[in-house]
Amino acid sequence: MGGLGHILTVLGDLSSTVVESASKLLSDLLGEPCRTAGGMLTDQISAWRWRNRVRIAHRAKELMDRDKIASRVLPPEFLLPLLELCGDVENHTLQELWAQLLASAVADDSNAHPSFVRVLSQFSASDAVVFEEIRRTLDPTRDGAVSLERLSEITQLSARSIELICQNLVRVGVCEDGTTPPYPAPTRGQPLTLICLSVYGVAFARACLGKAKRGAGVATRDS
């Protein structure tokens, strides 16, 4: 497995199949032009962080195999921050988003935008759950937006938690206040009541959640 494989063998609680699969994919993605970045792999990074990276890479390989996506070299300005930041992600829900982002980037250059990595790194597990519900759910009371009250009912999170989560989703640019067209930013102290995906959020969702199922998802003003 080479240098990367040697590092990954310290993760004794992972099967050799998982380690080999992740090692091969990461080597393919780094490619020859990125070999000089290998110093990053020899730094004293904790086994915990590498375990997270391996699990995410292995899951990405499963998604790629399922969709018949061939591995290829990715731009280092996208891949290296992704590998760095996903090491801090242990939650299964978040790991699934990171794996989907990696697989989507291999499949399509448009999904390899560095900003997607920065945005996803600011998601909590609850943010991920709520964002997926916003994307999936069409509020019957208003075309193109979902109410925070409805999100609280679906996710069983408190109204206060939903408010904070949605404010964060607006802050990072993947959602917008859906109260009145043309969806102005909330004024200071004004609570959100309806929320919708931004145009940027639609692209981000495609990269991190995959394609929306037919008949599902939240319509946006440009969809």
N, C-alpha and C positions, 0 to 999 in steps of 0.2 A: 504493500500500500504506500510505501514511501514515507516522506517526512510527516505529512498530514496523518496518514494512517497510524504511524508510530505514536503520535500525540493522542489520537483517539483511543488507542488500546488501553490507556489508563482508565477509561470509563468502563470498569469491569462489570457493571450491572447492566450494560447494554449488550445485546447479542452480537456475534460477529457479523451476521447478515446485515443488521442495522448499521453497524460501524462501516462495513465495506461499502454499502450502498451510499451512505452519506459521504464517505471519503471520495468515492468515484465522482459523485455529482459535484462536490465542492472543487475538486481538481479540474473537472471539465469547465466549470463556470469561471474559475480563476484564469485558466488558459496561460499560454506562454507569455503574452505581453504583461501579465500580472504577476509573474513569478517573483519579481523584486518585492512584492508586497508580502512575501512569505515570512518576513521577519515578524509580522503581526501574529503568525501562527506559533512562533517560538517564544513569545513573551510569556511571562508567568501568569497565565490566565487560569482562573480556578476551574477545577473539574466540573463544578456546577454550571458555569457558563457554557463550557464546551458541550456538556450533556444537553443543554437546551438547544444549542446550535445543531447538534447531531439529530435530535428528534425532529426539529423543524425541517432540516434538509432531507431527512428520510421521508417525512410526510410529503414534502414537495415532490420527491422522486415518485412516490406512489401516485400523486395527482398527475404527474407528467406521463407516467406509464399508462394510466387509465385513459388519458386523452391523446395518447400517441404523440407526445411532444418530445422531439429530440433535443438533448442538451447542447448548449453552445456557450461561447464566451460572452459574458455580460459586461457592460461598461463598469469599470472600477468605481466611478463616482456614484453608482447605484449599489453595486454589490458589496463593497467594503463597509460602507455605513450600515447596510442591512445586517451583515454578519456581526458587526460590532454591537449593534443595538439589540438584536434578537437574542443575544446571549443572556440578557437580563429577564427574559420572558419564560416563566415556568407554567403559567396558567394555560390549560388545554385550549380554551376558547380562543385566547390570543395567539397561541402557537398555530392554530388552524389558519388564522388570518395571515400570519407571517408566511406560512407555507404556501398558501394560495397566492400571495403577492409574488413570491419567488417563482412559482410555476408560471404565473401569468406573465411575468417579465420575460421568461425564457420564450414563451409562446409569441409575444408581441412587443415590439420595441416601445410602443406607446404606454405600456404598463410599467416600464423601467424608469419612471420619473423619480429623481431623487427626493422630491418633496413628499411622495407617498410614504417613503421610509420615515421621514421626520414626523409626519402626521400620525402614522400608526404607532410610533414610539410614545406618543402622548395619550394613547388610549389606555383606559383601565379595562378590566374584564367586563364590568358593567357597561362601560361606554360601548364596547363591542356588541353586547347583547341588544342594547337600545338602538344602536345604529342599524343593526340588521333588521330589527322590527320596523324602524322607520322606512327602510328600503322595501320591506315585504308588505307592510300594511297600508291599505288605502282607507282613510277615514271616510265613512259614508256621509259625514256632516259637511265635508268640504273637499272638493276635487283638488288633489295635489298636496294635501297636508294631513298631518295626523295630530290629534290633540294630545297634550301631555297627560291629561286625565286617562285617556285610552291606553297610553304607553304604561302608565302606572298599573292599570288593571291587567294588562297582558304580562308584564314582567314581574308583577308582585313586588315592585320596588316602591318605596315611599314617595309621596309627592315631592318632598324636599330633595330626595336623591335624584329623581327624574329631572327636576329643575336644574340642579347643578350639572348633571350629565349633559343635558341639552344645551346649557350655556357653554360647556366645553366644546361640544360638537360645532356650535356656531363659531366659537373662538378660533378653532383650527381650520374653519372654512369649508367643512363638508356638509353643513346644514345652514339653513336660513330661517329667520322668523317668518312663519307662514300666516301671520294675522291678516294683513291686507296687502294686495298688490300695490306697488312693486316690491314687496317684501323688504321694507327698510330695516336697518339694524335696530335692535331694541334700544330705547333710550335708557339712560342710567336710572336704575331703580324700577324699571318697568318689567314685570314678570312675563315670561313666555307663556302662551296658551296653546299655540299651534306651531308646528315645525315641519319643514320640508327639506328635501335634499337640494343642495346648490348644484349648479352645472358641474363644478369641480367635484362635488360629492358623488355625482353619478359616475364619473370616470374612476374615482377612488373606489367606489363600491364594486365596479366591474373588476378592478384589479385585485381587490382583497377578499371579495365574497364570491367571485365568479359571476356567471350570467344569471340574471333574474329568471325565475320560472315564469312560464306563460301565464298571464292573468294575475300575476302578483307584482308587488313593488309599489312604490310611491311615485306618482306622476309629478314631474316638475314643470315649470312654466315653459321649458324648452324641449320637453320630451314628447 
